[in-house]
Amino acid sequence: MNEPDLRASKPGEQLATNAGDSVFPPRRGRVVVGVLVAAVLLTLIAAAVRTTRWWGCNFTPGDQVAAVTAYQKDSAFSLTPPNGRLIEETSKTRACDYRPGSREREESAGPEFATVWRRYTVDRPYTSDELIALVGPDVEATGWHFVHQGDSGLPLLRYCKTINRMTARLEVFSLADGTPDHAATFTVLIDGRPDNTDC
């Protein structure tokens, strides 16, 4: 029979039990252990989120930044129309986070996961034939292959190329603007898509 240790029976001292009894850690110790376990789990989850492939995509978020850099360095992005004046240069990265089981996506996301474009003012809009003559030989010489010309006379050209192991799409188009500042615009856009079915 287990009996309390008489030496621990003085006021303010805890009772000790024999070695055969279960010994539970003090409450403060259990709290510390719980916090440590939670911290380890959160660290593992954070690491998994950083490296997990997004729904519907085959890249990690870090690939988006690398894609923007690669697109900006591509020679096609340096296309400049004669007498053109740069008025806008933008790059965007997107999560490509389609919700599972739904064709909808968050407003901030899109089918492309990285996009860069430059817009220039020009004296007049180019026709499709003029765009082909202006940009075709240069972009095809650097590995872009022609896949589409705008329908119904829309002056738009589309090319495709593999960049960073993913299909990238180049679009070059020219549109009438009609604002007092300029008559037309010339745009060069490169984007990457995980499901680039039009390439």
N, C-alpha and C positions, 0 to 999 in steps of 0.2 A: 504494500500500500504506500502510495506517495504521500509524503508529509512535507509541509512547508519547512524551509530552512529557518530555524529559529534565529539565526544571526541576521536575517533580513526582516525580522518582525518588528524592528524598532520603527517608530513613526517616521514617515518621509522616505523609507526605503522600500523598494519593490520586492515582492515575493519571488523567490527563485524556485524552480521546480527541478525534479530529478531529470537525469539525462534521457530517460525514456519518454518524457512528455514532448508534444509538439511545441516548437518554439516559433512564433510568428514575428516577423520584423516589426519594429515599431511603426506607427502610422506615418511618421515623417519619412521613414525609409521607403515605404511603399509609394508615397507621393513622388519622391525623387526618382525611383525606378520607373514609374509611370511616365513621368516627364521625359526621361531619357529614351524610353521606347517610342514615345510619340515623336520626338525629335528625329530619331533614326528613320521612322516610317515616312515622315514628311520629306526628309532628304531624299529617300529612295523614290518617292512619288514625283518630286520635282525633277529628278534626273530622268525619270521615265517620260515625263511630259516633254522635256527638252528634246528627247531623241525619238519619241514615238512618231510614226508616220501619220499625217493627218488623214481624216476620213476622205476617201475618194482620191487621194493623191499618192504619189510615190516619191516624196521628197520631205526633207525636214525643214523647219522654218529657217535655219541658217542657209539653206540652199537658195532662198529667195534673195538674200543680200548678195551672195556670190553671183547670182544670175544678173542682177542689176549692173554690177561692175563689169561682167563679161559683155553684156549688151552695149553698155556705154563705150567699151573699147573696140567693139566691132566696127569695121570700116564702113559698113552701111549706115551706121548712125551718124557718120560725118558727112553724109550727102548734103550738099548745099545747092539750092537752085541759083541760076545766074541772077545777079542783082537782088538776091533774097536777103531779107533782114530778119534775124532771129528775134522772135517776140515771146516765145515760151519754151521752156525746157523743164520737163517734169519726170520724176521716177516714182513708182509706187511698188510696194510689196503687199501681197494679200495672203490671207491664211488658207484660202481654198478649202474652207471647212464646211463642206456640204453636211447637213445634218443627216444621220443615217435614217433610212426609211422615208426620206422626203426629198422631193426635187427642189424644194426651196433652200435658200441659203441666207445667211445673215446679210444685212444690208451692206456691211463693211467688206464682205468677201465677194469673190467673183470667180469666174471660171479660169481666169489667168492668175498666176501666182506672182508674177513680176512683170512690170511694164516700164518702158522708157519711151519718151517721145520728144520731138522737137518740132516746133511750128514756125514757119517763116512767112513774111509777107512777100507777095510777088505782084508784078504789074497786072497780070491777068491770069485766069485759071488755065492750067495745062489740060490738053486732051489726053486720052489714054495712049494714043500713038506717040505723042510728045514725051510722055512719062517713060514709055518703053525705051525710046531713043536716048533719053537723058540718063536713066538709072540702070537699065537692063544690063548692058555689057559690064559695068563696074561691079554690080552685086553678084552677078552670075560668075564672074571671075574669082570671087572670094568664097564660093561654095554654096551660095543661095540658089535654090532652084524654083523656077516659076511654077505657080499652081493655079492662079486665078486672075482674071481681069474683071473689073466691075461690070455689073449687068446694066442694061438700058443706058449705056453711054456714060455711066458713072466713072469718072476718071480715077480709078483705084487699081493698084497692082498689089498682088500678094505673092510672097516668096516664103520658102521654108528652109530650115537648116538646123542641124543638131548642135546645140551649144550646152556644155556642161551635162552631157548625157540626156538631155531633154529637148524635145522639138520646140524650136523658137519660130515665131512667125513675124515676118517683116511686111508692113503695109506702107505704101507710099501713095498719097492721094493729094489732089489739088481741088479746091472748092472756091467758088465765087463767094466773096465776103460782103461787098457792097457797103461797108462802113466808110465814113469820111476819111479814116486813117489809111485804109488800103483796099485795093480792089479784090484781091484774092489771097488765099493762103496755100502753102505747100507744107505737108506734114509727113514726117518720117516716124514710124512707130514700130517698136519691137516688143513682143510679149512672149512669155512662155506659158504653155498650157499643159496640164497633165493629161488632158483628153483631147489633144489637138487633132480632131477628126478631119479638119479641112486641110491637113498637110499630107 
